[in-house]
Structures are given as structure tokens and as C-alpha cells.
Amino acid sequence: MLMYERVRDYIDERGLSRRIIAANMGVTESKLSLILNGKRKLTVDDYESMCRAMAVDPARFYHTVQN
């Protein structure tokens, strides 16, 4: 699973508002949507900003998927 997919699933599973996350990041909802759908590259800066906006430790999404 790719990083943007992990973040997207986290947001969706918890019912977090993408509008609020985008506002807290200082980006448009459109940009956040593009990132979360894999249509725009998730940069380190955007990733860190997204984690801050959700008050989540960035290490939360770094894990190895077991097969």
C-alpha cells in the first residue's frame, strides 16, 4: 500500500473532514483530493503538513505491510 493510500484510508476510516484538513494545511480541497487519489505526487512537505493538520505523528504511516 502506498503512503497516500494509507493516509487516505486513515482519513476515511475516522470520518475526518478533508475540507478542514486542507484548510489546516493551507491548500485547496482540490489539491488535497488530487494527492489522496494518487493524481498528484505526495511531497515530504505536503505529507508533514497533512500529518500536522490531523495532529498525527508522521511515523504513524511508516509501517511494513505483512503479506
PyRosetta script that sets phi, psi and omega in degrees:
from pyrosetta import init, pose_from_sequence

init()
pose = pose_from_sequence("MLMYERVRDYIDERGLSRRIIAANMGVTESKLSLILNGKRKLTVDDYESMCRAMAVDPARFYHTVQN")
pose.set_psi(1, 133.2)
pose.set_omega(1, -179.6)
pose.set_phi(2, -78.3)
pose.set_psi(2, 158.6)
pose.set_omega(2, -176.2)
pose.set_phi(3, -56.6)
pose.set_psi(3, -46.3)
pose.set_omega(3, -178.2)
pose.set_phi(4, -63.1)
pose.set_psi(4, -30.9)
pose.set_omega(4, 178.1)
pose.set_phi(5, -69.5)
pose.set_psi(5, -38.7)
pose.set_omega(5, 177.8)
pose.set_phi(6, -63.4)
pose.set_psi(6, -44.6)
pose.set_omega(6, -179.9)
pose.set_phi(7, -65.6)
pose.set_psi(7, -45.6)
pose.set_omega(7, 179.7)
pose.set_phi(8, -59.0)
pose.set_psi(8, -44.8)
pose.set_omega(8, 179.5)
pose.set_phi(9, -63.3)
pose.set_psi(9, -39.9)
pose.set_omega(9, 178.2)
pose.set_phi(10, -60.0)
pose.set_psi(10, -47.1)
pose.set_omega(10, 180.0)
pose.set_phi(11, -62.1)
pose.set_psi(11, -47.8)
pose.set_omega(11, -177.2)
pose.set_phi(12, -66.9)
pose.set_psi(12, -42.2)
pose.set_omega(12, -178.3)
pose.set_phi(13, -64.3)
pose.set_psi(13, -29.2)
pose.set_omega(13, -178.1)
pose.set_phi(14, -98.6)
pose.set_psi(14, -1.0)
pose.set_omega(14, 178.4)
pose.set_phi(15, 65.8)
pose.set_psi(15, 30.9)
pose.set_omega(15, -179.7)
pose.set_phi(16, -73.4)
pose.set_psi(16, 148.7)
pose.set_omega(16, -178.9)
pose.set_phi(17, -82.1)
pose.set_psi(17, 118.3)
pose.set_omega(17, 176.9)
pose.set_phi(18, -65.2)
pose.set_psi(18, -32.2)
pose.set_omega(18, 178.7)
pose.set_phi(19, -62.6)
pose.set_psi(19, -44.7)
pose.set_omega(19, -179.7)
pose.set_phi(20, -69.7)
pose.set_psi(20, -41.5)
pose.set_omega(20, 177.8)
pose.set_phi(21, -59.6)
pose.set_psi(21, -47.6)
pose.set_omega(21, 179.6)
pose.set_phi(22, -59.7)
pose.set_psi(22, -44.3)
pose.set_omega(22, 179.7)
pose.set_phi(23, -61.7)
pose.set_psi(23, -42.8)
pose.set_omega(23, 179.2)
pose.set_phi(24, -67.5)
pose.set_psi(24, -26.9)
pose.set_omega(24, 176.8)
pose.set_phi(25, -80.5)
pose.set_psi(25, -21.9)
pose.set_omega(25, -175.3)
pose.set_phi(26, 81.3)
pose.set_psi(26, 29.1)
pose.set_omega(26, 178.0)
pose.set_phi(27, -126.7)
pose.set_psi(27, 169.4)
pose.set_omega(27, 177.0)
pose.set_phi(28, -78.1)
pose.set_psi(28, 156.7)
pose.set_omega(28, 173.6)
pose.set_phi(29, -59.1)
pose.set_psi(29, -35.2)
pose.set_omega(29, -179.9)
pose.set_phi(30, -61.0)
pose.set_psi(30, -45.7)
pose.set_omega(30, 179.7)
pose.set_phi(31, -63.3)
pose.set_psi(31, -45.2)
pose.set_omega(31, 179.2)
pose.set_phi(32, -61.0)
pose.set_psi(32, -42.5)
pose.set_omega(32, 178.5)
pose.set_phi(33, -60.9)
pose.set_psi(33, -43.7)
pose.set_omega(33, 178.3)
pose.set_phi(34, -60.4)
pose.set_psi(34, -42.0)
pose.set_omega(34, 179.0)
pose.set_phi(35, -64.1)
pose.set_psi(35, -48.3)
pose.set_omega(35, -176.0)
pose.set_phi(36, -70.3)
pose.set_psi(36, -15.0)
pose.set_omega(36, 177.1)
pose.set_phi(37, -104.3)
pose.set_psi(37, 7.9)
pose.set_omega(37, 175.7)
pose.set_phi(38, 74.2)
pose.set_psi(38, 15.4)
pose.set_omega(38, -178.7)
pose.set_phi(39, -96.7)
pose.set_psi(39, -6.3)
pose.set_omega(39, 175.3)
pose.set_phi(40, -138.5)
pose.set_psi(40, 137.8)
pose.set_omega(40, -176.9)
pose.set_phi(41, -62.1)
pose.set_psi(41, 135.7)
pose.set_omega(41, 175.0)
pose.set_phi(42, -85.3)
pose.set_psi(42, 105.6)
pose.set_omega(42, 179.8)
pose.set_phi(43, -82.2)
pose.set_psi(43, 163.9)
pose.set_omega(43, 177.5)
pose.set_phi(44, -60.6)
pose.set_psi(44, -43.1)
pose.set_omega(44, 179.3)
pose.set_phi(45, -61.1)
pose.set_psi(45, -45.1)
pose.set_omega(45, 178.8)
pose.set_phi(46, -64.5)
pose.set_psi(46, -39.9)
pose.set_omega(46, 179.8)
pose.set_phi(47, -62.0)
pose.set_psi(47, -48.0)
pose.set_omega(47, -179.9)
pose.set_phi(48, -64.0)
pose.set_psi(48, -40.2)
pose.set_omega(48, 178.3)
pose.set_phi(49, -64.0)
pose.set_psi(49, -40.6)
pose.set_omega(49, 179.5)
pose.set_phi(50, -64.3)
pose.set_psi(50, -43.5)
pose.set_omega(50, 179.4)
pose.set_phi(51, -63.9)
pose.set_psi(51, -42.3)
pose.set_omega(51, 177.1)
pose.set_phi(52, -61.6)
pose.set_psi(52, -42.1)
pose.set_omega(52, -179.1)
pose.set_phi(53, -62.8)
pose.set_psi(53, -28.7)
pose.set_omega(53, 179.6)
pose.set_phi(54, -97.8)
pose.set_psi(54, -1.6)
pose.set_omega(54, -176.1)
pose.set_phi(55, 56.4)
pose.set_psi(55, 46.4)
pose.set_omega(55, -179.0)
pose.set_phi(56, -121.4)
pose.set_psi(56, 138.4)
pose.set_omega(56, 175.4)
pose.set_phi(57, -64.4)
pose.set_psi(57, 127.0)
pose.set_omega(57, -179.9)
pose.set_phi(58, -55.9)
pose.set_psi(58, -27.5)
pose.set_omega(58, 179.1)
pose.set_phi(59, -67.2)
pose.set_psi(59, -15.8)
pose.set_omega(59, -178.7)
pose.set_phi(60, -55.1)
pose.set_psi(60, -33.6)
pose.set_omega(60, -174.5)
pose.set_phi(61, -98.2)
pose.set_psi(61, 1.1)
pose.set_omega(61, 177.0)
pose.set_phi(62, -94.7)
pose.set_psi(62, 97.1)
pose.set_omega(62, 175.4)
pose.set_phi(63, -149.2)
pose.set_psi(63, 158.1)
pose.set_omega(63, 178.8)
pose.set_phi(64, -91.7)
pose.set_psi(64, 130.1)
pose.set_omega(64, 178.6)
pose.set_phi(65, -80.4)
pose.set_psi(65, 124.8)
pose.set_omega(65, 179.1)
pose.set_phi(66, -83.5)
pose.set_psi(66, 135.4)
pose.set_omega(66, 175.8)
pose.set_phi(67, -93.6)
pose.dump_pdb("model.pdb")
